[in-house]
Amino acid sequence: RPRVEWTAVEAVDGARVVYNRPCQNRPRTDEKGLDATKRAVQAKTGSFCACFSPSVRVRDLGSGKEILKDGRAFRTRYQTVFRESGTALEQRVLARAVFESARGAQRSFVLDREQHASLITPVGAML
């Protein structure tokens, strides 16, 4: 289904499928001598970001502090994660809570307790 019709659970599960897709982080060229790694990272980033609204924001649940202020910051962060982390990058859901609005409202939230393997977290100049 198009992203517009996804439930919150479908969106985060779809994003996890893309997140776990292997992506080479070592430079390699294709038969034309072009950087195939860069294109693979861009494709994975595009597929991942397509699971979210272009106006996505990331906040710390406890403090409410804004971590990623908009879709551009979100894309930059995950492009760096995919570029630096390599083929062993993996996210697993250990526990999940789903919050749905009462009275048929179309707002829902998913809170996952996740475990990550081979995650290189970008900071500062790495972005």
N, CA, C and O atoms as a DFTB+ gen file, in Angstrom:
508 C
 N C O
     1  1       0.834      -1.193       0.000
     2  2       0.000       0.000       0.000
     3  2       0.869       1.243       0.000
     4  3       1.998       1.207       0.490
     5  1       0.361       2.348      -0.543
     6  2       1.109       3.605      -0.469
     7  2       1.303       4.023       0.980
     8  3       0.468       3.721       1.832
     9  1       2.397       4.715       1.261
    10  2       2.733       5.148       2.609
    11  2       1.591       5.902       3.276
    12  3       1.402       5.776       4.486
    13  1       0.836       6.673       2.528
    14  2      -0.243       7.488       3.078
    15  2      -1.267       6.612       3.802
    16  3      -1.903       7.074       4.750
    17  1      -1.436       5.371       3.381
    18  2      -2.433       4.487       3.959
    19  2      -1.855       3.564       5.032
    20  3      -2.605       2.785       5.621
    21  1      -0.580       3.623       5.301
    22  2       0.039       2.740       6.276
    23  2      -0.405       3.069       7.686
    24  3      -0.636       4.230       8.024
    25  1      -0.523       2.035       8.505
    26  2      -0.689       2.253       9.937
    27  2       0.691       2.563      10.509
    28  3       1.704       2.383       9.833
    29  1       0.725       3.026      11.752
    30  2       2.018       3.301      12.385
    31  2       2.865       2.030      12.468
    32  3       4.078       2.081      12.267
    33  1       2.240       0.905      12.760
    34  2       2.969      -0.364      12.852
    35  2       3.545      -0.743      11.488
    36  3       4.700      -1.158      11.402
    37  1       2.761      -0.608      10.430
    38  2       3.258      -0.927       9.088
    39  2       4.429      -0.016       8.705
    40  3       5.383      -0.465       8.069
    41  1       4.358       1.246       9.085
    42  2       5.427       2.187       8.749
    43  2       6.738       1.797       9.426
    44  3       7.781       1.739       8.773
    45  1       6.691       1.527      10.743
    46  2       7.944       1.203      11.431
    47  2       8.460      -0.182      11.042
    48  3       9.671      -0.395      10.990
    49  1       7.556      -1.126      10.769
    50  2       8.012      -2.446      10.311
    51  2       8.622      -2.354       8.915
    52  3       9.637      -2.993       8.635
    53  1       8.008      -1.562       8.044
    54  2       8.569      -1.360       6.706
    55  2       9.933      -0.698       6.762
    56  3      10.847      -1.069       6.025
    57  1      10.064       0.285       7.642
    58  2      11.354       0.964       7.800
    59  2      12.418      -0.005       8.317
    60  3      13.570       0.054       7.888
    61  1      12.039      -0.895       9.237
    62  2      13.005      -1.858       9.774
    63  2      13.478      -2.837       8.692
    64  3      14.650      -3.213       8.669
    65  1      12.585      -3.244       7.810
    66  2      12.969      -4.135       6.707
    67  2      14.044      -3.459       5.845
    68  3      15.039      -4.086       5.480
    69  1      13.837      -2.194       5.531
    70  2      14.824      -1.454       4.736
    71  2      16.111      -1.266       5.540
    72  3      17.205      -1.468       5.014
    73  1      15.988      -0.885       6.794
    74  2      17.147      -0.664       7.671
    75  2      18.043      -1.903       7.702
    76  3      19.268      -1.789       7.679
    77  1      17.429      -3.082       7.755
    78  2      18.185      -4.332       7.847
    79  2      18.695      -4.848       6.500
    80  3      19.401      -5.855       6.458
    81  1      18.355      -4.185       5.420
    82  2      18.836      -4.591       4.098
    83  2      20.341      -4.334       4.026
    84  3      20.778      -3.211       4.277
    85  1      21.141      -5.342       3.691
    86  2      22.598      -5.139       3.635
    87  2      22.975      -4.046       2.629
    88  3      22.401      -3.942       1.545
    89  1      23.948      -3.249       3.024
    90  2      24.429      -2.174       2.157
    91  2      25.943      -2.060       2.348
    92  3      26.425      -1.749       3.437
    93  1      26.658      -2.311       1.296
    94  2      28.123      -2.270       1.328
    95  2      28.616      -0.877       1.712
    96  3      28.123       0.122       1.187
    97  1      29.574      -0.804       2.613
    98  2      30.127       0.502       2.968
    99  2      31.581       0.650       2.527
   100  3      32.208       1.677       2.786
   101  1      32.099      -0.342       1.883
   102  2      33.455      -0.248       1.349
   103  2      33.367       0.214      -0.104
   104  3      32.540      -0.285      -0.867
   105  1      34.203       1.149      -0.479
   106  2      34.130       1.666      -1.855
   107  2      34.282       0.546      -2.888
   108  3      35.178      -0.293      -2.792
   109  1      33.394       0.555      -3.868
   110  2      33.493      -0.371      -4.985
   111  2      32.937       0.325      -6.211
   112  3      32.012       1.133      -6.121
   113  1      33.498       0.010      -7.324
   114  2      33.048       0.635      -8.567
   115  2      32.295      -0.381      -9.415
   116  3      32.536      -1.586      -9.337
   117  1      31.392       0.128     -10.214
   118  2      30.658      -0.749     -11.125
   119  2      31.442      -0.909     -12.415
   120  3      32.570      -0.429     -12.521
   121  1      30.854      -1.581     -13.397
   122  2      31.541      -1.852     -14.670
   123  2      31.885      -0.588     -15.447
   124  3      32.743      -0.627     -16.329
   125  1      31.237       0.531     -15.141
   126  2      31.528       1.797     -15.807
   127  2      32.527       2.644     -15.027
   128  3      32.870       3.750     -15.443
   129  1      32.994       2.117     -13.892
   130  2      33.947       2.850     -13.080
   131  2      33.304       3.858     -12.136
   132  3      34.001       4.680     -11.541
   133  1      31.981       3.803     -11.994
   134  2      31.275       4.720     -11.106
   135  2      31.164       4.114      -9.707
   136  3      31.245       2.896      -9.543
   137  1      30.982       4.957      -8.718
   138  2      30.914       4.518      -7.326
   139  2      29.569       3.846      -7.048
   140  3      28.564       4.522      -6.829
   141  1      29.558       2.516      -7.057
   142  2      28.336       1.748      -6.821
   143  2      27.905       1.828      -5.362
   144  3      26.714       1.742      -5.063
   145  1      28.851       1.989      -4.462
   146  2      28.527       2.060      -3.036
   147  2      27.687       3.294      -2.745
   148  3      26.702       3.216      -2.011
   149  1      28.064       4.416      -3.306
   150  2      27.335       5.660      -3.081
   151  2      25.894       5.536      -3.572
   152  3      24.969       5.979      -2.892
   153  1      25.700       4.942      -4.734
   154  2      24.349       4.763      -5.269
   155  2      23.535       3.811      -4.400
   156  3      22.344       4.034      -4.185
   157  1      24.168       2.753      -3.899
   158  2      23.463       1.794      -3.031
   159  2      23.021       2.467      -1.731
   160  3      21.904       2.244      -1.263
   161  1      23.888       3.281      -1.154
   162  2      23.541       3.994       0.085
   163  2      22.411       4.984      -0.185
   164  3      21.488       5.098       0.621
   165  1      22.469       5.687      -1.287
   166  2      21.412       6.640      -1.629
   167  2      20.079       5.932      -1.845
   168  3      19.036       6.433      -1.427
   169  1      20.106       4.771      -2.494
   170  2      18.871       4.019      -2.731
   171  2      18.279       3.517      -1.415
   172  3      17.068       3.601      -1.210
   173  1      19.124       2.994      -0.523
   174  2      18.643       2.511       0.769
   175  2      18.081       3.668       1.592
   176  3      17.038       3.530       2.231
   177  1      18.768       4.801       1.576
   178  2      18.298       5.973       2.308
   179  2      16.953       6.438       1.775
   180  3      16.055       6.758       2.554
   181  1      16.806       6.479       0.469
   182  2      15.536       6.892      -0.139
   183  2      14.402       5.960       0.231
   184  3      13.305       6.418       0.551
   185  1      14.648       4.653       0.193
   186  2      13.618       3.678       0.562
   187  2      13.246       3.793       2.036
   188  3      12.073       3.687       2.396
   189  1      14.240       4.009       2.881
   190  2      14.001       4.148       4.316
   191  2      13.182       5.406       4.599
   192  3      12.184       5.350       5.318
   193  1      13.596       6.525       4.042
   194  2      12.908       7.791       4.292
   195  2      11.486       7.787       3.724
   196  3      10.622       8.505       4.227
   197  1      11.236       6.993       2.689
   198  2       9.895       6.907       2.106
   199  2       8.888       6.286       3.082
   200  3       7.680       6.400       2.877
   201  1       9.368       5.645       4.117
   202  2       8.481       5.060       5.138
   203  2       7.968       6.103       6.114
   204  3       7.116       5.802       6.949
   205  1       8.472       7.318       6.022
   206  2       8.138       8.382       6.969
   207  2       7.638       9.606       6.221
   208  3       7.870       9.749       5.021
   209  1       6.961      10.473       6.924
   210  2       6.509      11.738       6.360
   211  2       7.726      12.603       6.030
   212  3       8.729      12.545       6.743
   213  1       7.656      13.398       4.970
   214  2       8.751      14.331       4.686
   215  2       8.987      15.328       5.821
   216  3      10.067      15.910       5.921
   217  1       7.991      15.524       6.668
   218  2       8.139      16.457       7.792
   219  2       8.455      15.730       9.104
   220  3       8.182      16.251      10.186
   221  1       9.024      14.540       9.007
   222  2       9.358      13.746      10.192
   223  2      10.249      14.536      11.147
   224  3      11.126      15.287      10.720
   225  1      10.008      14.354      12.446
   226  2      10.863      14.922      13.479
   227  2      11.136      13.824      14.491
   228  3      10.299      12.949      14.708
   229  1      12.307      13.870      15.106
   230  2      12.679      12.886      16.127
   231  2      12.920      13.643      17.422
   232  3      13.684      14.607      17.468
   233  1      12.245      13.181      18.482
   234  2      12.380      13.792      19.802
   235  2      12.735      12.732      20.823
   236  3      12.381      11.562      20.679
   237  1      13.442      13.160      21.858
   238  2      13.723      12.301      22.991
   239  2      12.426      12.147      23.779
   240  3      11.804      13.141      24.152
   241  1      12.016      10.905      24.032
   242  2      10.745      10.656      24.696
   243  2      10.718      11.199      26.124
   244  3       9.695      11.722      26.565
   245  1      11.819      11.080      26.841
   246  2      11.857      11.528      28.227
   247  2      11.863      13.028      28.395
   248  3      11.084      13.576      29.174
   249  1      12.744      13.700      27.661
   250  2      12.909      15.143      27.850
   251  2      12.106      15.983      26.865
   252  3      11.860      17.165      27.107
   253  1      11.697      15.373      25.755
   254  2      11.022      16.135      24.711
   255  2      11.984      16.896      23.819
   256  3      11.562      17.584      22.889
   257  1      13.284      16.775      24.099
   258  2      14.310      17.485      23.317
   259  2      14.303      17.007      21.862
   260  3      14.232      15.810      21.580
   261  1      14.377      17.963      20.965
   262  2      14.406      17.655      19.543
   263  2      15.775      17.100      19.166
   264  3      16.801      17.727      19.431
   265  1      15.786      15.927      18.550
   266  2      17.038      15.298      18.127
   267  2      17.277      15.560      16.635
   268  3      18.373      15.951      16.232
   269  1      16.249      15.341      15.832
   270  2      16.309      15.631      14.394
   271  2      15.116      16.528      14.076
   272  3      13.966      16.130      14.259
   273  1      15.398      17.743      13.599
   274  2      14.358      18.770      13.508
   275  2      13.446      18.671      12.292
   276  3      12.352      19.235      12.296
   277  1      13.883      17.958      11.244
   278  2      13.055      17.896      10.042
   279  2      13.496      16.738       9.150
   280  3      14.430      16.005       9.474
   281  1      12.803      16.589       8.018
   282  2      13.097      15.512       7.089
   283  2      14.516      15.547       6.541
   284  3      15.116      14.502       6.292
   285  1      15.042      16.728       6.358
   286  2      16.414      16.842       5.836
   287  2      17.435      16.314       6.852
   288  3      18.356      15.583       6.489
   289  1      17.267      16.686       8.110
   290  2      18.166      16.192       9.162
   291  2      18.017      14.677       9.323
   292  3      19.002      13.974       9.550
   293  1      16.794      14.184       9.205
   294  2      16.513      12.749       9.289
   295  2      17.234      11.999       8.172
   296  3      17.895      10.989       8.415
   297  1      17.101      12.505       6.942
   298  2      17.753      11.869       5.782
   299  2      19.276      11.885       5.948
   300  3      19.937      10.878       5.697
   301  1      19.822      13.006       6.362
   302  2      21.267      13.131       6.547
   303  2      21.775      12.138       7.583
   304  3      22.791      11.476       7.370
   305  1      21.065      12.033       8.710
   306  2      21.462      11.113       9.776
   307  2      21.485       9.665       9.272
   308  3      22.464       8.948       9.478
   309  1      20.410       9.243       8.617
   310  2      20.337       7.839       8.212
   311  2      21.196       7.532       6.999
   312  3      21.653       6.398       6.852
   313  1      21.429       8.488       6.136
   314  2      22.372       8.256       5.041
   315  2      23.755       7.989       5.618
   316  3      24.480       7.124       5.127
   317  1      24.118       8.725       6.649
   318  2      25.409       8.517       7.305
   319  2      25.447       7.172       8.014
   320  3      26.441       6.452       7.920
   321  1      24.381       6.824       8.721
   322  2      24.308       5.518       9.389
   323  2      24.510       4.399       8.366
   324  3      25.306       3.490       8.601
   325  1      23.808       4.450       7.247
   326  2      23.907       3.394       6.241
   327  2      25.276       3.374       5.575
   328  3      25.807       2.304       5.277
   329  1      25.845       4.542       5.341
   330  2      27.168       4.625       4.705
   331  2      28.256       4.078       5.614
   332  3      29.162       3.390       5.146
   333  1      28.180       4.373       6.903
   334  2      29.255       4.010       7.825
   335  2      29.116       2.620       8.441
   336  3      30.121       2.001       8.790
   337  1      27.895       2.122       8.579
   338  2      27.675       0.903       9.350
   339  2      27.900      -0.390       8.579
   340  3      28.264      -1.399       9.183
   341  1      27.697      -0.394       7.284
   342  2      28.001      -1.573       6.487
   343  2      26.931      -2.653       6.485
   344  3      25.795      -2.433       6.905
   345  1      27.323      -3.823       6.003
   346  2      26.371      -4.896       5.733
   347  2      25.840      -5.598       6.976
   348  3      24.799      -6.252       6.907
   349  1      26.519      -5.482       8.099
   350  2      26.082      -6.185       9.315
   351  2      25.099      -5.361      10.152
   352  3      24.664      -5.822      11.207
   353  1      24.745      -4.165       9.709
   354  2      23.800      -3.327      10.444
   355  2      22.476      -4.073      10.602
   356  3      21.917      -4.586       9.633
   357  1      21.993      -4.122      11.828
   358  2      20.737      -4.829      12.074
   359  2      20.001      -4.214      13.257
   360  3      20.607      -3.794      14.243
   361  1      18.689      -4.174      13.130
   362  2      17.812      -3.698      14.206
   363  2      16.807      -4.803      14.504
   364  3      16.177      -5.351      13.599
   365  1      16.667      -5.121      15.791
   366  2      15.671      -6.103      16.226
   367  2      14.754      -5.451      17.244
   368  3      15.194      -4.642      18.060
   369  1      13.494      -5.803      17.193
   370  2      12.530      -5.305      18.170
   371  2      12.444      -6.327      19.298
   372  3      12.118      -7.493      19.075
   373  1      12.741      -5.868      20.511
   374  2      12.679      -6.728      21.692
   375  2      11.325      -6.641      22.378
   376  3      10.864      -7.619      22.967
   377  1      10.688      -5.488      22.309
   378  2       9.367      -5.283      22.900
   379  2       8.695      -4.126      22.173
   380  3       9.362      -3.244      21.633
   381  1       7.372      -4.143      22.166
   382  2       6.637      -3.097      21.442
   383  2       5.379      -2.707      22.206
   384  3       4.688      -3.549      22.780
   385  1       5.103      -1.406      22.196
   386  2       3.836      -0.887      22.706
   387  2       3.219      -0.046      21.595
   388  3       3.899       0.770      20.973
   389  1       1.939      -0.247      21.352
   390  2       1.218       0.516      20.337
   391  2       0.132       1.311      21.049
   392  3      -0.664       0.765      21.813
   393  1       0.120       2.605      20.785
   394  2      -0.854       3.511      21.388
   395  2      -1.756       4.037      20.291
   396  3      -1.290       4.633      19.321
   397  1      -3.053       3.810      20.452
   398  2      -4.010       4.285      19.463
   399  2      -4.965       5.255      20.118
   400  3      -5.335       5.097      21.281
   401  1      -5.362       6.261      19.360
   402  2      -6.286       7.271      19.870
   403  2      -7.659       6.656      20.114
   404  3      -8.079       5.732      19.417
   405  1      -8.331       7.178      21.098
   406  2      -9.681       6.730      21.407
   407  2     -10.678       7.304      20.409
   408  3     -10.389       8.279      19.715
   409  1     -11.815       6.706      20.348
   410  2     -12.946       7.191      19.536
   411  2     -12.640       7.273      18.048
   412  3     -13.130       8.177      17.371
   413  1     -11.855       6.363      17.535
   414  2     -11.651       6.272      16.092
   415  2     -10.744       7.311      15.463
   416  3     -10.648       7.376      14.237
   417  1     -10.076       8.123      16.266
   418  2      -9.145       9.099      15.681
   419  2      -8.044       8.344      14.939
   420  3      -7.730       7.207      15.290
   421  1      -7.472       8.951      13.945
   422  2      -6.503       8.260      13.103
   423  2      -5.069       8.462      13.557
   424  3      -4.149       8.356      12.746
   425  1      -4.861       8.744      14.801
   426  2      -3.516       8.965      15.304
   427  2      -3.079       7.765      16.132
   428  3      -3.806       7.318      17.019
   429  1      -1.896       7.250      15.843
   430  2      -1.359       6.145      16.632
   431  2       0.148       6.293      16.732
   432  3       0.783       6.965      15.918
   433  1       0.704       5.651      17.749
   434  2       2.136       5.723      18.004
   435  2       2.652       4.330      18.290
   436  3       1.951       3.491      18.855
   437  1       3.891       4.098      17.889
   438  2       4.556       2.827      18.168
   439  2       5.821       3.138      18.951
   440  3       6.621       3.985      18.554
   441  1       5.989       2.450      20.055
   442  2       7.190       2.583      20.865
   443  2       7.866       1.223      20.903
   444  3       7.345       0.281      21.500
   445  1       9.031       1.122      20.264
   446  2       9.783      -0.133      20.211
   447  2      11.005      -0.061      21.110
   448  3      11.707       0.949      21.145
   449  1      11.249      -1.133      21.829
   450  2      12.536      -1.314      22.507
   451  2      13.379      -2.103      21.529
   452  3      13.065      -3.245      21.194
   453  1      14.457      -1.477      21.076
   454  2      15.247      -2.042      19.984
   455  2      16.638      -2.462      20.442
   456  3      17.188      -1.955      21.420
   457  1      17.175      -3.411      19.687
   458  2      18.572      -3.798      19.848
   459  2      19.224      -3.620      18.481
   460  3      18.684      -4.046      17.460
   461  1      20.383      -2.991      18.478
   462  2      21.086      -2.731      17.224
   463  2      22.432      -3.449      17.212
   464  3      23.102      -3.569      18.237
   465  1      22.804      -3.917      16.042
   466  2      24.117      -4.529      15.851
   467  2      24.846      -3.757      14.759
   468  3      24.242      -3.358      13.763
   469  1      26.124      -3.550      14.948
   470  2      27.007      -2.892      13.966
   471  2      26.580      -1.475      13.619
   472  3      26.813      -1.018      12.500
   473  1      25.966      -0.782      14.548
   474  2      25.521       0.585      14.319
   475  2      26.652       1.567      14.598
   476  3      27.202       1.610      15.698
   477  1      26.983       2.344      13.593
   478  2      27.906       3.463      13.725
   479  2      27.031       4.705      13.848
   480  3      26.345       5.071      12.893
   481  1      27.043       5.352      14.996
   482  2      26.208       6.521      15.232
   483  2      26.926       7.782      14.776
   484  3      28.003       8.091      15.286
   485  1      26.353       8.518      13.826
   486  2      27.007       9.721      13.346
   487  2      26.884      10.879      14.310
   488  3      25.822      11.120      14.882
   489  1      27.979      11.590      14.482
   490  2      28.003      12.812      15.291
   491  2      28.884      13.843      14.595
   492  3      29.798      13.497      13.846
   493  1      28.597      15.096      14.853
   494  2      29.442      16.181      14.369
   495  2      29.776      16.099      12.900
   496  3      28.884      16.039      12.053
   497  1      31.061      16.096      12.595
   498  2      31.533      16.143      11.209
   499  2      31.183      14.889      10.412
   500  3      31.201      14.920       9.182
   501  1      30.862      13.772      11.101
   502  2      30.497      12.550      10.378
   503  2      29.194      12.707       9.599
   504  3      28.957      12.001       8.619
   505  1      28.344      13.650      10.051
   506  2      27.083      13.870       9.336
   507  2      27.417      14.468       7.998
   508  3      26.517      14.747       7.205
